[in-house]
Amino acid sequence: MSNDTATAAAAVPQTRHLQTAIPGPKSLALQADRDAALPDGLGRTLPVFVDRMAGGIIVDVDGNRIVDLASGIAVTSVGASHPEVVRRVAEQAQRFTHTCFLVTQYEGYVRVAEWLNAHTPGDFAKTTALFSTGAEAVENAVKIARAATGRPGVVVFSNAYHGRTLFTLAMTAKDTPYKTGFGPLPTDHVYRAPFPDLVRWPETPSPEEAADEALQAFEDLVAEVGAEQLACVVIEPIQGEGGFIVPPDGYLLRLAEAARRHGIIVVGDEVQAGLGRTGTLFASEHDSFVPDLVCTAKALGGGLPLSAVTGRSEIMAAVPPGGLGGTYAGNPLACEAALAVFDILEREDLPGRARAIEQRVLTALGPLVDIDHGVAQLRGRGAMLAVEFVRPGSLEPAPATAVAVARTCHEQGVLVLVCGTFGNVIRLLPPLVIDDDLLNDALDVLADAVRQHAAAADPVGVSS
Ligand SMILES: *Cc1c(COP(=O)(O)O)cnc(C)c1O
């Protein structure tokens, strides 16, 4: 932990502490107000209300100190109150909070763009446009690819998650709860190819065979639809909400080659996996994957809403003046936060921290992987790791196990998230600045919860 991080964390002891049951009485009172004032459509993972956060700790309004293995869904990689982020945002707030970059400009926006142009994969001229949310970045990447190619079609994948706006919902794979009741979705010209998920690929072949077959399925889709109809293929280099699924080595590179042969623009959705989370600045780097356009968000703004599309200058230039932007897009406070995040990533070697976190998690949870005991796989990269639960002895998803494990962790003050197309995966997204002892403590709690619940799931065929 660097001095800066240490200072912030010092105000909040980096230890788990239960003052009350979780949720405690103050959270429960706020919960009642929430239920009266908010619609049910807003889900919640852990029904506590937060007082403050620092390092790897969430302090709730009842004084409980909860270990954060979520980072607000991969957002607060540098911690939720890193002093440098706080300082730069506060200074910026005193100068001005907003201009709308399309009306009058400010330097921070340009500096964020320069950093992304220099650090995203690909050694070619790039430009960057900023937005506020991940979904907005993905939609704009599609707009740019359509403008550049004059083609309508978009290829996405099984298990994909790209957001909750109407178009990104059409791109997202999972139906319930994301799409239920919101149709008709604008699915015209959206095509889905199979993502090589090694756990669930038919017949579970070798990684090479799965990659070959997935690429063949992509080629078949292109042949069926016609390359001249396809603007872009959008892929998460490691799938996020879909279950932290890592494609076989070499697959992304070969997909990009295949797409380019057909004049299809390659869009990498690094919204969840990008910016140090997987042990390199961008998850694409593991596979030498070089998208034409890269979408970033989540960790980019260090907790403030900021997203970006960075891509080949000539593709980005296809949109005429006025075609991109938004009232809040590239907000000056969020740009200052991002500039702080870039400094911290380098100075505190957060990609290195992500790799160290991976080792700790593999050590703690690796021994629990045993399909006969209901744990099918521990997968992911860096500090983006997940455990998949199944009915013991089968590949049948066991979502109830994931929920039970999460509940046991939550009761003991460890915040974990459930994900996966079948809701049977627990994912870990700790802040990259989390203290080693704190992480070990949280992993002990998680490992106990897995031992308690996974093997106890009904084996296949016994009952449902
Ligand atoms: C979260 C996410 C999005 C959507 O981002 P929002 O900011 O919620 O709109 C898009 N793609 C991926 C891979 C994500 O994880």
The ligand as an SDF file (V2000), in Angstrom:
LIG
                    3D

 15 15  0  0  0  0  0  0  0  0999 V2000
  -21.0440   -2.8070  -16.8060 C   0  0  0  0  0  0  0  0  0  0  0  0
  -20.7900   -3.1220  -18.2260 C   0  0  0  0  0  0  0  0  0  0  0  0
  -21.3670   -2.3750  -19.2710 C   0  0  0  0  0  0  0  0  0  0  0  0
  -22.3690   -1.2880  -19.0240 C   0  0  0  0  0  0  0  0  0  0  0  0
  -21.8410   -0.2310  -18.2720 O   0  0  0  0  0  0  0  0  0  0  0  0
  -22.8480    0.7980  -17.5550 P   0  0  0  0  0  0  0  0  0  0  0  0
  -21.9410    1.8640  -17.0350 O   0  0  0  0  0  0  0  0  0  0  0  0
  -23.5660    0.0510  -16.4960 O   0  0  0  0  0  0  0  0  0  0  0  0
  -23.7680    1.3050  -18.6170 O   0  0  0  0  0  0  0  0  0  0  0  0
  -20.9940   -2.6780  -20.5660 C   0  0  0  0  0  0  0  0  0  0  0  0
  -20.1230   -3.6720  -20.8320 N   0  0  0  0  0  0  0  0  0  0  0  0
  -19.5610   -4.4100  -19.8710 C   0  0  0  0  0  0  0  0  0  0  0  0
  -18.5920   -5.4770  -20.2170 C   0  0  0  0  0  0  0  0  0  0  0  0
  -19.8860   -4.1730  -18.5300 C   0  0  0  0  0  0  0  0  0  0  0  0
  -19.3510   -4.9270  -17.5630 O   0  0  0  0  0  0  0  0  0  0  0  0
  1  2  1  0
  2  3  1  0
  2 14  2  0
  3  4  1  0
  3 10  2  0
  4  5  1  0
  5  6  1  0
  6  7  2  0
  6  8  1  0
  6  9  1  0
 10 11  1  0
 11 12  2  0
 12 13  1  0
 12 14  1  0
 14 15  1  0
M  END
$$$$
